[in-house]
Every structure is written in C-alpha cells, then in structure tokens.
C-alpha cells in the first residue's frame, strides 16, 4: 500500500520525485540487491542441505546468508549516514519520507530475519535439537520475503521516478 501511495504522490509531483531520486546512490542500491539475492541463494541451499541431513554444511550456508544480511545492513547504514550528512532526512520532502519509512521498515525485517537465521543455526548444534523442516522452511520463507520486499522497493524508489 505504501508503494502505491508513493507512486500516487510521485505522479502528482514528478519533478520533486525525480530530483530527489537523483540524490540516491543507485550503485549501493544495486549492490544491496545482489547481496540480498546472494544471501537468499545461500539460505535456499542451506535448506536443501538440511533436507539431505547435512547439518554441518547447512549451518555453513546459513552463516553465509547471515553474513550477507549484515553486509546489506552495513551498506544501508553507509547510505543512511550519507543522507543524514546531506540533510536528506525524514522531513526533507515527501520522497524522502517514503524513502526512510520504506527502507527503514525493510531494514528492521532484515534484522529480524538475521535473528531467525541465527536461531536456526544455533538449533542445528543442540544435542536434542527440536528444529524440524517446517521451522527451517518458515525461517527461509521469512528471509526470502525480505528479498521479495527489496525487489519491490529497489525499482520503485531507485529507478522509477
């Protein structure tokens, strides 16, 4: 719904939205897209390895997924710091209000996803682990949801206007 609202406001003020979009770092946004998709691949492979009862390799790929999640956060923090340094905060204009709310909401989901993946990782090493396929798949689905959300946010925020 927020993306629809952003598009609506963007259509009513195309010059402001276009000029604001030009202040974004498309390179970092693109790198973050590749980083999240790579992380999603690692999580999908970790799930496959779990299904094959290869918990050690599965754990290694979960760690890679977590690492790439943190890489996403680091790039986003760098981008946020740059925006703040240039006064492009939440109240700068309507475009940046949407930018901060949508990307900030996404960052929170990535952080929650990292916690979920870390709990799956820890469960793989417990002697009486209660991790089952459904739990693993639910964690993977949440992680892939973060990918999907970013695949919607990136083109709308960084490319459309």
C-alpha positions, 0 to 999 in steps of 0.5 A: 500500500505504501508503494502505491501511495508513493507512486500516487504522490510521485505522479502528482509531483514528478519533478520533486520525485525525480530530483530527489531520486537523483540524490540516491546512490543507485550503485549501493542500491544495486549492490544491496540487491545482489547481496540480498539475492546472494544471501537468499541463494545461500539460505535456499541451499542451506535448506536443501542441505538440511533436507539431505541431513547435512547439518554441518554444511547447512549451518555453513550456508546459513552463516553465509546468508547471515553474513550477507544480511549484515553486509546489506545492513552495513551498506544501508547504514553507509547510505543512511549516514550519507543522507543524514550528512546531506540533510536528506532526512525524514522531513526533507520532502515527501520522497524522502519520507517514503524513502526512510519509512520504506527502507527503514521498515525493510531494514528492521525485517532484515534484522529480524530475519538475521535473528531467525537465521541465527536461531536456526543455526544455533538449533542445528548444534543442540544435542536434542535439537527440536528444529524440524523442516517446517521451522527451517522452511518458515525461517527461509520463507521469512528471509526470502520475503525480505528479498521479495520486499527489496525487489519491490522497493529497489525499482520503485524508489531507485529507478522509477521516478 
